[in-house]
Amino acid sequence: DEEFEIYFLYSDTALSRLAAEILKEKICLYEELGASKLEIKKIDNLQVWNRDDFRNGMCNLINTIYNIAGEYWNDVIINITGGYKATIPYLTILGQVNRCPIYYIFEDTDALIKIPYIPIDINWNILEKHTKFFRELERNRIKELPKGLTDEERNDISSLLEWADDLYSLNPLGMILWEKFKETVEMFYI
């Protein structure tokens, strides 16, 4: 009986835009459902033909979802049914990290399944210990990793990064964890 919002996030293709428009039209009576808002949003660069564009598109998708959610993940439900299969692992991890429900409908049936979150705990120490590095990475691409890393720290940090054009940047997984980490700390910029 509560109001809710519906967002159709579509990839950077004409077919995806058409699908979003059709879904919006099919749910044109969303106000009768109690929805206060129904919006379709294009996710720039989200396509599968170019690896770099896909990475940028995934980062755009993650940013869009974080902007929609704010810090109210208890109020978010993600439906991963439509779209590129390559987005499903990232959206699943996003849902798991933020502990919001994820739903999926099998292609050949109408069965809606809920993917429960698992009680995982992430070692946030790597982000906390190297906050300055990750904060800089958020703003700019960087040439080298922090000095004095142990092999384990190097592996942990590298799993969150993408190496391209001789520079490091956050990969989509790194972005998910960095955004979640920022929700748990107070940062002051001088």
N, C-alpha and C positions, 0 to 999 in steps of 0.2 A: 504493500500500500504506500510505499515511498516513491517520490519522484526519482528518476534516473535519467542518464544521458546515454546515447548510443553514438559511437563513432565508427564509421567504416573507413579503414585506412587502406588505401589502394596503392599498388606499385606503379611505376613510371611507364605504363603501357596503356594504349587505347582500350584494349580488351578489359583490363582491370578497371579502368574508369567506367566503362559500360556496365560491368558487373556491379560496381558500387552504386551507380545510378538506378539500376534495376532493383537492387535490394532496398534502396531508399524509397523507391516508388511502391514496392510491395509492402513496405512498412509505413506507408503514407499516413496511416491512422495511428501513428505512434503516440499522439497526444491521448488517444483513448486508452492506450496501455499504461499511461501515467508518465511517459517520458517527457521531460521538460526540454529536451534538445535532441536533434538528430543531425549529425554532421558528417560529411564525407571529406576526407583529407588525402591529398596526393602526397606520397613519400618520394621526394626527389631522389633520383639515381637508384632507386630500388628496382633492379633488373638483374638477370642472370647471365648476360652475354659478355660482360666485362668484369673481371675480378675486382679491380679497384673501385669501379662504380658500385658494385654490389656491396663492398665493405662500407663505402660512404653511405649508400642507401640504408644498410642495416643500422649504422650509427644514427642516421636521420630518423629511422623508425623508432629506435630506442629513445632518442631525445623526445620525439613526439609523444610516446607513451608516458615518459616521465613528466612531461609538461601537462598532459591530461590528468595524470594521477595526482600530481602535486606530491604530498607526503601521505596521502590517504589511501594506502594500498588495501586496507580492509574493505574499501568500497569499490574495488576494481575487479572485474571478471574479464578474462581474455578468452576469446574464441579463436582457436588456431586452425579452424577448418579450411578456410579459403586461402588462396595465395600460393606463393612458391614454397615447395617443401623445404628448401634451404633455410627458410626463416623459422621453421618449427623448432629446431634445437635452441636457437637463441631466445625465442619467445618463451619456451619452456623453462629455460634457465632464468629468464627475467621473472617469470611467475614464481619459480621456486625461491629465488633470492628474496623476493618481496612478499612471499607467502600469500599470493592471491590465487583464487581458483582459476583453473584452465579447463576449457571444454573443447571437445572435438566431436564432429559428426562423421562417421564412416561414409565413404563415397557411395557405397552400394546400398546403404540402409538409412533409416531415419533415426538410428539409435544414437542418442546423445550420451557421451561418456565424460565423466569428470576425472581429470588427472589430479590426484591429490598431491599436495606438497609433501615432501619427505623431510623429516626433522634433521636437516643437515646443519652443520655449523661451519662457517667459513672462518679461516684464520685471517683476521683483519690486520694482524700485526705488520704484514708486509706493506700495506697501504699506510698504516699509521707511522711506521718507521721511516717511510720514504714519501711522506705527504708532499714535501716541497717538490720532489721530482714529478709526482703525478699531477700536482697543481700546474706545474710548468707544461707538462705534456698536454693538459687540457687546453691550454692556450696556443701552444706551438708544437711543431714537430721537433724532435731533439736528435742530435747526432750520436750521443753515447749514453750508456747506462751509468747509474751512480757508481762512484769509486768505492772499492773495498767490499764488494758483495761476496758473500759465500757462494759456493756452487748452488746450494739450495735456493738462496735468495735470487740468484741470477735466473734459475729455472722458473721460480714462481713469478718474478717480474716479467720475464720473457713470454710467459703464457698469456699475459694480458696485453701484449704489444704486437704491432704489425711493423715489419721492416720493409720499406719501399723507398726508392730513390736515395739511398744512403741515409735515411732518417727513420727514427722511431715515432710511432703514433699509437694511440690506444686502439686496440681492435674492438669489435662489438662486445666480446666478453669482458674486456677491461673496462669498457664504458659502463656496462651494467653494474659491475662491482664498484667502480669509482663513484657513480651516481648514488648507489645505496650507501656507501661509506660516508659521503658528504651529508647525508640525512642524519647521521649519528654524531657528527662533530660540529663544533662552532669554529669557523675559520675567520680570522681577522686579517685584512690586507692593509699593509702600510705602504 
